[in-house]
Amino acid sequence: MSESREKPAASPLDHECFVKQGPQKRFIEPRLLFLIKRKPCCGYEMNEQMVELPFPGLPPDSAAVYRMLRELERQGLVRSEWQPGEAGPSKRIYHITGPGEARLEAWVIALKERVRTLNRFITMCERGG
């Protein structure tokens, strides 16, 4: 039997990872945490709402979104429950947890740091070095 090891909501190493690796993962995690915090919803709704969020590049594909939702739930950052559909099948509705809110706050801190770093670089370029 293997033990499941869950990571804390956000550690200093997570912060470094958020700052350095965000674009390669298309910022799926913070987008989903934000959308779920704003309003608990199903994966389909989140896929539709991704285009509204101001991130560069294309929104992530639905397979990546669902993989990330499963991972967020595994880590205890979100929880889900099945709700019967009004006219169709049941939907899995996601809710953010306390650790999920803490992780989103860590993302905000890391994104602010990224903006400061990029602004310093832009200023250096504009001054010619």
C-alpha positions in Angstrom: 0.0 0.0 0.0 1.5 3.3 -1.0 1.1 6.4 1.1 -0.4 9.5 -0.6 1.8 12.5 0.1 0.0 15.9 -0.3 2.0 19.0 -0.7 1.3 22.0 1.5 -0.8 24.7 -0.2 2.3 26.8 -1.1 5.9 26.6 -0.1 8.8 28.8 -1.0 9.8 26.2 -3.7 6.3 26.4 -5.1 6.7 30.2 -5.3 9.9 29.8 -7.3 8.3 27.2 -9.6 5.3 29.6 -10.1 7.6 32.4 -11.1 9.8 30.4 -13.4 7.5 27.8 -15.0 4.2 29.4 -15.3 4.2 30.1 -19.0 5.2 26.6 -20.0 2.1 25.3 -18.3 -0.1 28.1 -19.7 -1.0 29.2 -16.1 -3.8 26.6 -16.0 -3.7 26.2 -12.2 -4.2 29.8 -11.2 -6.8 30.3 -13.9 -8.9 27.3 -12.6 -8.5 28.3 -9.0 -9.6 31.8 -9.8 -12.7 30.6 -11.8 -13.7 28.2 -9.1 -13.3 30.8 -6.3 -15.3 33.3 -8.3 -18.1 30.8 -8.8 -18.2 27.0 -8.2 -18.8 25.4 -11.6 -18.2 22.4 -13.9 -15.2 21.8 -16.2 -17.2 22.7 -19.3 -18.1 26.1 -17.9 -14.4 26.7 -16.9 -13.3 25.8 -20.4 -15.8 28.4 -21.8 -14.6 31.1 -19.3 -10.9 30.6 -20.0 -11.0 32.9 -23.0 -12.2 35.8 -20.7 -9.1 35.7 -18.6 -6.3 38.1 -19.6 -3.4 35.7 -20.1 -1.1 35.7 -23.2 -1.5 32.9 -25.7 -4.2 30.5 -26.4 -6.3 29.1 -23.6 -5.4 25.5 -22.6 -7.2 22.6 -24.3 -10.0 20.9 -22.5 -7.9 17.7 -21.8 -5.3 19.8 -20.0 -8.1 21.5 -18.0 -9.6 18.2 -16.9 -6.2 16.8 -16.0 -5.4 19.8 -13.9 -8.8 19.6 -12.1 -8.1 16.0 -11.1 -4.7 17.0 -9.8 -6.1 20.0 -7.9 -8.7 17.7 -6.3 -6.0 15.1 -5.5 -4.0 17.8 -3.7 -7.0 19.0 -1.8 -7.0 22.4 -3.4 -10.5 21.9 -4.8 -13.4 19.4 -4.1 -16.1 18.3 -6.3 -19.6 17.0 -6.1 -22.1 15.7 -8.6 -25.2 17.8 -9.2 -28.1 16.7 -11.4 -28.5 18.6 -14.6 -31.6 20.7 -15.2 -32.3 19.1 -18.6 -29.3 16.9 -19.2 -26.8 14.7 -17.4 -25.3 15.3 -13.9 -22.4 17.7 -13.7 -19.3 17.6 -11.5 -19.2 21.0 -9.7 -15.9 22.1 -8.3 -15.5 24.2 -5.1 -12.3 25.8 -3.9 -10.9 24.7 -0.4 -9.0 26.7 2.1 -5.7 25.4 0.9 -6.8 26.2 -2.7 -7.4 29.8 -1.7 -3.9 29.9 -0.1 -2.4 28.5 -3.3 -4.2 31.1 -5.4 -2.8 33.8 -3.1 0.7 32.4 -3.6 0.1 32.6 -7.4 -0.9 36.2 -7.1 2.3 37.0 -5.2 4.4 35.1 -7.8 2.7 36.8 -10.7 3.3 40.2 -9.2 6.9 39.3 -8.8 7.0 38.3 -12.5 5.4 41.6 -13.5 8.1 43.6 -11.5 10.9 41.5 -13.1 9.5 42.1 -16.6 9.0 45.8 -15.9 12.7 46.1 -14.8 13.8 44.4 -18.0 11.6 46.7 -20.1 13.0 49.8 -18.4 16.6 48.5 -19.0 15.8 48.0 -22.7 14.2 51.5 -23.0 17.3 53.1 -21.4 19.6 51.2 -23.7 21.1 49.0 -21.0 
